[in-house]
Amino acid sequence: MTGSEVSPSFRLAYVPGVTPAKWVRIWNERLPDVPLTLRTVSAAEVPDVLRAGGADAGFVRLPVDRTDLSAIPLYTETTVVVIPKDHVVAAVDEVSLDDLADEVVFHPLDETLEWERRPGLPAYERPATTEDAVELVAAGVGLLVVPQSLARLYHRKDLTYRPVTGAPESRVALSWPEAETTDLVEDFIGIVRGRTVNSSRGRAQTPPKGKGTDKDVARAKAALQAKRKPAGGGKGGGKSAGKPTGAGRSTGKGGRGSAAPKRGKPRRRS
């Protein structure tokens, strides 16, 4: 390798709550010679990280500015409310936003949900991060509405969560700089979309022909031509060449095409 050559690698950013382990495993199976490195980035910062070249692609939360970033929506998360286990809301299967009207609901500065009108009563101060807000919920100060993956990420034994109806949902997408749609980015897109290694849109190379393939084809053609030639043919064979002995029309009384006449007693001359 010369000094100007650089070993290929792939850098993947992802926001908290997204679990890229499945896709990373498939990448390592299909491209074992191309190392993949992971980088956790906040939902607010990941678009700028992609634009600055800090990652080749990233899992983001929509919306993102698509002026210079491409994005493929992947899935939509359920929105839940994080509550203490002994809270009255824990007794039901789901709640509505109206059920939270009299509760203090935290809205951290790194909130990922887009609200037209924030639910619940406002807290005295907005927590800096979602993780800080979870700690305040555990202290019994208020509640927190987040995508379910974040409730799982910051799970505590003394907390639980319930789905919230009527709340905005968080959509997760794969994004990358549009001007940097490299072959490796295409490979990762194929993995995320579930394409097989032999997909027509993949970059898998055509498998090499096995040894002796051309010879086998030549032998098959020769065998086919040999079958088409009449047996015993050749110069001087004529039209009758190749006919088995005794075949053809009978000249006896057996009639046309009948078998040879049976032998009987010889006739006397009159």
FIFIKE-815827 format. One record per residue (C-alpha): x, y, z; residue number from 1. Coordinates in steps of 0.02 Angstrom, whole numbers, plus 32768, in hexadecimal, padded with zeros to 4 digits. Layout:
% FIFIKE-815827
   xx   yy   zz   i
    X    Y    Z NUM
...
% end
This chain:
% FIFIKE-815827
   xx   yy   zz   i
 8000 8000 8000   1
 8043 80AA 7FD0   2
 8041 8141 8041   3
 7FB2 818F 7FDE   4
 7F3F 80F9 7FF2   5
 7EC5 80F8 8084   6
 7E6F 805C 80C4   7
 7DB2 806A 80AB   8
 7D47 8080 8146   9
 7C94 80B2 816D  10
 7C60 812A 81F7  11
 7BAF 811F 8238  12
 7B5E 819D 82AC  13
 7ABF 817A 830B  14
 7A4E 81D7 8383  15
 7A28 8198 8432  16
 79A0 8114 8433  17
 79CD 80C8 838B  18
 7A1C 801B 8394  19
 7A86 7FFB 82F8  20
 7ACD 7F53 8333  21
 7A6C 7EE9 82B5  22
 7AA6 7F4E 821F  23
 7B58 7F56 825E  24
 7B5C 7E98 826E  25
 7B21 7E83 81B9  26
 7BA3 7F02 8180  27
 7C2F 7EA2 81D5  28
 7BF3 7E01 8182  29
 7BEA 7E4B 80D3  30
 7C7D 7EC3 80D8  31
 7CF7 7E7A 8155  32
 7D88 7EDD 810A  33
 7D33 7F85 8126  34
 7D2D 7FB5 81DE  35
 7C90 800F 821B  36
 7CA1 808B 82A9  37
 7C0E 80CD 830F  38
 7BF4 817A 8356  39
 7B66 81B0 83C9  40
 7B2B 8261 83A2  41
 7A99 82C4 83E9  42
 7A00 82D7 837B  43
 7A20 8392 8369  44
 7AD6 8380 8338  45
 7AD6 82EB 82C1  46
 7AA5 834D 8222  47
 7B39 83C3 823A  48
 7BAD 832E 825B  49
 7B79 82E2 81B4  50
 7B90 8387 8157  51
 7C3D 83A0 81A2  52
 7C76 82F3 816D  53
 7C7C 82AE 821E  54
 7C1C 8213 81E5  55
 7BF3 81C1 813F  56
 7B3D 81A2 8171  57
 7AD2 81AB 820C  58
 7A2F 817A 825C  59
 79D0 821B 827E  60
 7927 8253 82BD  61
 78BC 82AB 823D  62
 78A7 8330 8205  63
 7950 835F 81BD  64
 7979 83E4 813D  65
 7980 8385 8098  66
 79D2 8412 8038  67
 7A77 83B5 803F  68
 7A4B 8318 80A1  69
 79F5 827D 805D  70
 7985 821C 80D4  71
 792A 8176 80CD  72
 789F 8167 8151  73
 78AC 80BF 81AA  74
 782C 80B3 8235  75
 77BD 8118 82AB  76
 77CA 8105 8367  77
 7740 80FB 83E7  78
 7738 8190 845D  79
 7730 8167 8517  80
 7729 81C1 85BE  81
 77AE 8193 863E  82
 7766 8186 86EE  83
 7792 8141 879A  84
 7752 8090 87B3  85
 76E0 80C7 883F  86
 7690 8153 87D8  87
 75D5 814A 87B8  88
 75F5 8145 86FA  89
 7650 80A0 8710  90
 75A8 804D 8732  91
 756A 8065 867E  92
 75A5 8020 85D6  93
 75B1 80CA 857E  94
 758C 8180 859D  95
 7558 8217 8537  96
 75A3 82C5 8539  97
 750B 8302 8598  98
 7534 8286 8623  99
 75D9 82E3 863B 100
 758C 8390 8643 101
 75A1 83A1 8700 102
 764F 8352 8706 103
 76F7 83AA 86FC 104
 7743 836D 8658 105
 77FB 838A 8634 106
 7835 83C7 858A 107
 78F4 83B8 8586 108
 795C 8426 8515 109
 7989 8390 84A9 110
 78D4 835D 8493 111
 78B6 82FB 83F2 112
 77F9 830D 83E3 113
 77AC 83A1 8388 114
 7718 83E9 83E6 115
 7697 8464 83AA 116
 7666 8479 8460 117
 76CB 8427 84EA 118
 7662 83BC 855F 119
 7655 83C8 861C 120
 768E 8451 8691 121
 7736 84A3 866C 122
 77C7 847E 86E1 123
 7822 850A 8739 124
 78BA 84EA 86CD 125
 78D8 847F 8632 126
 7956 83F2 864F 127
 79F0 83F7 85E0 128
 79E1 8344 85A2 129
 7963 82B7 859A 130
 79CF 8253 8612 131
 79C5 82E2 8691 132
 7908 82E5 867C 133
 78FD 822B 86A1 134
 7959 8249 8745 135
 78DA 82CE 8774 136
 784B 8256 874D 137
 789C 81D6 87C2 138
 78A1 825E 8847 139
 77E4 8271 8837 140
 77EB 8323 87F6 141
 778F 830A 8752 142
 7775 829C 86B8 143
 77CB 828E 860E 144
 7785 8269 8560 145
 7805 821D 84E9 146
 7819 819E 845B 147
 7812 80EE 84A1 148
 78C8 80C9 8474 149
 7902 8155 84E7 150
 7896 8113 8575 151
 78ED 806C 855E 152
 799A 80B9 854F 153
 798A 8117 85F5 154
 7925 8090 864D 155
 7929 8086 870A 156
 78E2 8000 877B 157
 7875 807F 87D5 158
 782A 80C3 8733 159
 77B5 8082 86AD 160
 775D 80CC 8615 161
 76B5 80C8 85BC 162
 7683 80F3 8506 163
 7639 81A1 84EB 164
 75AE 81B5 846A 165
 75A3 8254 8405 166
 765A 8281 841F 167
 76D3 82A5 8390 168
 7743 8214 835D 169
 77FB 820C 8337 170
 7833 81CB 828D 171
 78E0 8180 8279 172
 793B 818B 81D2 173
 79E2 8162 8184 174
 7A34 8200 8144 175
 7AD5 822F 80EA 176
 7B1C 82C3 8087 177
 7ACC 82BC 7FDB 178
 7B70 82ED 7F85 179
 7BCA 825D 7FDC 180
 7B60 81C8 7FA6 181
 7BF5 8152 7F9C 182
 7BF7 8099 7F75 183
 7C08 8073 802F 184
 7B70 80E0 8053 185
 7B10 807F 7FCF 186
 7B48 7FDD 8021 187
 7B06 8016 80CA 188
 7A62 8051 807D 189
 7A4B 7FA3 8034 190
 7A6A 7F53 80DE 191
 79EE 7FC5 8137 192
 796A 7FA6 80B2 193
 7980 7EEB 80C2 194
 79CB 7EC8 8017 195
 7A24 7E23 8006 196
 7ADA 7E19 7FD4 197
 7AA3 7DE2 7F24 198
 7A24 7E6D 7F0F 199
 7A1F 7EBB 7E61 200
 7A38 7F66 7EB1 201
 7ACB 7F2D 7F18 202
 7B81 7F36 7EE8 203
 7BA7 7E7E 7EFA 204
 7C1D 7E45 7E72 205
 7BEC 7DBC 7DF9 206
 7C30 7D1A 7E3E 207
 7CC1 7CD4 7DD7 208
 7CA1 7C41 7D66 209
 7CD4 7B99 7DA9 210
 7D66 7B3B 7D5F 211
 7D40 7AD9 7CC3 212
 7C9F 7B37 7C9C 213
 7CD0 7B5E 7BE7 214
 7D0E 7AAD 7BCC 215
 7C6C 7A65 7C0E 216
 7C08 7ACF 7B94 217
 7C76 7A94 7B02 218
 7C60 79DF 7B34 219
 7BA4 79F3 7B41 220
 7B9C 7A3D 7A91 221
 7C07 79B1 7A4B 222
 7B98 792D 7A9D 223
 7AFC 7980 7A56 224
 7B45 7982 79A6 225
 7B76 78CA 79B6 226
 7AC2 789D 79E1 227
 7A81 78F6 7946 228
 7AF3 7892 78D0 229
 7AA6 77ED 788E 230
 7AFB 7751 78CE 231
 7B74 7704 784F 232
 7B6D 77A1 77E5 233
 7BFA 77D9 7777 234
 7C2F 77D7 76C2 235
 7BD8 7755 7658 236
 7B57 7735 76DE 237
 7AC7 7769 766E 238
 7A16 777F 76A8 239
 7A0D 76D0 76F0 240
 7AA2 76E9 7760 241
 7A82 76D5 7816 242
 79E5 7669 7805 243
 79E1 75D3 7878 244
 79E7 7526 7829 245
 793B 74DF 7800 246
 78E1 7584 780C 247
 7877 75CC 7782 248
 77E5 758C 7719 249
 77C0 74D4 7708 250
 77AF 748C 7657 251
 7749 73F5 768C 252
 768E 73DE 768E 253
 7688 7426 7739 254
 765E 74CA 76E7 255
 76AA 7573 76F2 256
 770B 758F 778D 257
 76DB 74E7 77D7 258
 7752 746E 7825 259
 77A8 73E5 77BB 260
 772D 7357 7788 261
 772A 72BB 77F1 262
 7784 7224 77AC 263
 7711 7191 7775 264
 771F 70F1 7710 265
 7770 7103 7664 266
 76F6 7103 75D2 267
 76F8 7074 7553 268
 7710 709B 749F 269
 7678 7074 7434 270
% end
